[in-house]
Amino acid sequence: MESKASRRLQTIHNHITSAAADPHSTLQQNQTAEQGYSVVLPEKLKTGKWNVYRSATSPLKLVSRFPDHPDIGTLHDNFVYASETFRDYKYLGTRINEDGAIGEYKWTTYGEAAKARLAIGSGLVAHGIPKGSCIGLYFINRPEWIIVDHACSAYSYISVPLYDTLGPDAVKYIVNHSSTQAIFCVPQTLHILLSFLSEIPSVRLIVVVGGLDELMPSLPSEIGVKVVSFSKLIAQGSNDRHPFCPPKPDDVATICYTSGTTGTPKGAVLSHGNLIANVAGGSLEIKFYPSDVYISYLPLAHIYERSNQIMLAYYGGSTGFYQGDSLKLLDDMAELRPTIFCSVPRLYNRVYDGVMNAVKSSGGLKERLFNVAFNAKKQAILKGKNASPMWDRLVFNKIKNKLGGRVRFMVSGASPLSPEVLDFLKVCCGCSVVEGYGMTESSCVITSMNKNDVLSGHVGAPNPACEVKLVDVPEMNYTSDDQPYPRGEICVRGPIVFQGYYKDEVQTREVIDEEGWLHTGDIGLWAPGGRLKIIDRKKNIFKLAQGEYIAPEKIENVYVKSKFVAQCFVYGDSFNSSLVAIVCVDPDMLKAFAAKDGIKFESLEQVCNDPRTRTAVLADMDAIGKEAQLRGFEFARSVTLIAEPFTMENGLLTPTFKVKRPQAKAYFAKAIEKMYEEVSASEKTFVR
């Protein structure tokens, strides 16, 4: 009997292929379908509601394998293909020599990495680590991280990244929750592990990367844990080789623990098939080449960087690693001269602010020249034309050279990038700049911009490996029938959706419904051209005293556009009728304001506490809020300015740079209380 899925597919196929002949076709009438980025399809045949969006690149079939290499079904398959096809090509590079000195980049080839992977996997087998065990990786980006991950795939182990910024308690929790049996670390993190070794009983082997054999601690045999150097494990594996134990596509490749903003970390279970599908879908839109060079500085513990590495290996590109200090990133880029650069808005915003502040301070002819060049090149880009190369020679090459001078493709992800900054990057860096949207639970990319799209302010169309729909959120007045654009919670379905949270059926069922849709918690709308735009956040919403719902992250994303605001935490609760805000200030802008306004100060904290400064910052935030059309109750009524940024170290940020709201509430409790007292006093004065 013909299956329901095949009947749906046949109906869709008939509909699409006959669209040109039928002027009244639903597909043709839909504005998004006409413009080519997304195609709208019915979720179910009988209901007739057309609300499911797919990439126009592959509307009839969700991609799960690389079209040119359908035999690649696992990460192991992917690296076997890469190491055989690009054996003598540069693969992994580092500037750090064995003595710790910084020099030029030295490279490991694909073939050498494959040989090391075999030795590492064999070493783990020789130490009695059984197939299917969890292997922890407890250090920042470096070639060994990638090679150990390849070894895990080749021998059917499950890699478990341990964030070096999470702190000992979270690491201990993840190791125990996943029953990790072996951990790869560096000397610095070894000391942390040894401090609670008795509390992680599942661990049998610790491998120290960059550690000397003579410095390895000797533990009592009754503890049952061996500590060996990375070089010794490779030597053991080289002398005692074991055959690969290749995984199947449905086997678990990794458990990525997301720190989240509340509670204990959740382990997102991702299969080999999940990860291959996500990257394969992206390969229909983005092409890399063996000549491409990528700089790795985003944490490999995050799915964003992991998926970049899978894609790069498939195309035979090379990865150079940063020194480990983000303040020296530009120095590393000048040496490496990458062609591909993936980052997060936080860094792009810093580049934007730095350049624009320098332009404004230069004044006169230089400022006018920059503005003329910028506007001329931006208008050319919007018209799909090439701007005069004169502008690059006169103005923009200096900025481009800061990133090494060869970047041809830039990506932004993890959080929203403002349209102004995206346009700035396109103009000043002279390359394709795209923004993507995704999450760990979707194996990374859900949607991404087309590299030829001249419009900004959206996150593009669905990855060809998934389909997307918007689900009504009545309590926030968002519905898929909204005019002129459908709005609702973004839901995703397809081979990229994770298997669930490890050992947590309850939270898994909260995000994956019976129809297989992953509920993201983000609110989106379908803009013209089938482009998805993120407009709000369903999670973290709360009610004010008068019953109005507030999505603080949406408001924070508005306020960070203020020239004074580097970071922002908006707070409100059901006991108060208004919002207040904690603002981490941009030090340069605040000092410039103080100097211009005649405010004398000895420290940045002194400027933050000056009532004139608070008034000016709140006024600028109000202006930004009005421009963004915030509703009256969405404006912050009082503000506290701080000089200390929100960081992972002070417990206020997650590793993906999201504010930890409960922790921030506790951290700033006194300031919040004081602001509400001020609001209350001003309201009483107003009543009188």
Summary of the structure (lengths in Angstrom):
residues: 688
radius of gyration: 26.4
end to end distance: 78.3
largest distance: 86.9
contacts: 2290
relative contact order: 0.09
helix: 42%
strand: 22%
